[in-house]
Amino acid sequence: DLNDAINKKLREKYHWNRRIHELGGPNFNAIERRAREREGDVQSIKGFGGYRYFGAAKDLPGVKELFEQANKKPSTKRKRLYEWNKRANPDYYGLRYEEDGVLLELEEKASHQNQQEVVQERKRFRQEVQEGRIKEDYNESSEEDGEDWDDDGKNAVPAQDLISQMLLERKKKEMLEKYNL
C-alpha cells in the first residue's frame, strides 16, 4: 500500500513537471531521469511501465522475477531485429532513388513516350473522323474557340460522348481481332 501511495505521488509529480516544461520552465523529468540513470536505478532504465518498487517491496517473489528478467540479455531474435533495424537506411526504403537522376530520366522518357502515343491516337482519331468512319459528336463551339485538341497534347479534354465513342470503337476492333471476324 505504501508503495502504491509513493507511485501515485511520483505520477502526480511527473505531470506537474511536464506542465512546468510546457509553460517554458526547465524539463525536470529529463533531469531526474538522467540522475536516476547515473545512480544505476534499474527500474528507470529497463522500464516497468512507470511503476517503481521501494524498500522491502523489491524482495517480493513476483518483483524479484521482474528484476531478473530485466537483467537478462535480449533474446537473439529481438537482437537480430534490432541489428537489422539499425542497418536499415533510407536506401532500403527506396527514399534515395531520385538522387542519382537515373529514375527521373527514365520517368521523363516514359512520360514523353506516353505523350507521343496520345498525340498519335488523337491524329488517328481525327483522320477517322474526317474519313467518316467515326461519327463526329463533340461540341463544335470548342473548335471555334480554339480549344480543340492540340497536337502537343496539352490542351482541351474531349467531351464525354467522344471518349465513349472512341472506347467503343477500340473495343469493337479488339473483339473483331480476337474472334477473327
C-alpha positions, 0 to 999 in steps of 0.5 A, spaced: 500 500 500 505 504 501 508 503 495 502 504 491 501 511 495 509 513 493 507 511 485 501 515 485 505 521 488 511 520 483 505 520 477 502 526 480 509 529 480 511 527 473 505 531 470 506 537 474 513 537 471 511 536 464 506 542 465 512 546 468 516 544 461 510 546 457 509 553 460 517 554 458 520 552 465 526 547 465 524 539 463 525 536 470 523 529 468 529 529 463 533 531 469 531 526 474 531 521 469 538 522 467 540 522 475 536 516 476 540 513 470 547 515 473 545 512 480 544 505 476 536 505 478 534 499 474 527 500 474 528 507 470 532 504 465 529 497 463 522 500 464 516 497 468 511 501 465 512 507 470 511 503 476 517 503 481 518 498 487 521 501 494 524 498 500 522 491 502 517 491 496 523 489 491 524 482 495 517 480 493 517 473 489 513 476 483 518 483 483 524 479 484 522 475 477 521 482 474 528 484 476 531 478 473 528 478 467 530 485 466 537 483 467 537 478 462 540 479 455 535 480 449 533 474 446 537 473 439 531 474 435 529 481 438 537 482 437 537 480 430 531 485 429 534 490 432 541 489 428 537 489 422 533 495 424 539 499 425 542 497 418 536 499 415 537 506 411 533 510 407 536 506 401 532 500 403 526 504 403 527 506 396 527 514 399 534 515 395 532 513 388 531 520 385 538 522 387 542 519 382 537 522 376 537 515 373 529 514 375 527 521 373 530 520 366 527 514 365 520 517 368 521 523 363 522 518 357 516 514 359 512 520 360 514 523 353 513 516 350 506 516 353 505 523 350 507 521 343 502 515 343 496 520 345 498 525 340 498 519 335 491 516 337 488 523 337 491 524 329 488 517 328 482 519 331 481 525 327 483 522 320 477 517 322 473 522 323 474 526 317 474 519 313 467 518 316 468 512 319 467 515 326 461 519 327 463 526 329 459 528 336 463 533 340 461 540 341 463 544 335 463 551 339 470 548 342 473 548 335 471 555 334 474 557 340 480 554 339 480 549 344 480 543 340 485 538 341 492 540 340 497 536 337 502 537 343 497 534 347 496 539 352 490 542 351 482 541 351 479 534 354 474 531 349 467 531 351 464 525 354 460 522 348 467 522 344 471 518 349 465 513 349 465 513 342 472 512 341 472 506 347 467 503 343 470 503 337 477 500 340 473 495 343 469 493 337 476 492 333 479 488 339 473 483 339 473 483 331 481 481 332 480 476 337 474 472 334 477 473 327 471 476 324 
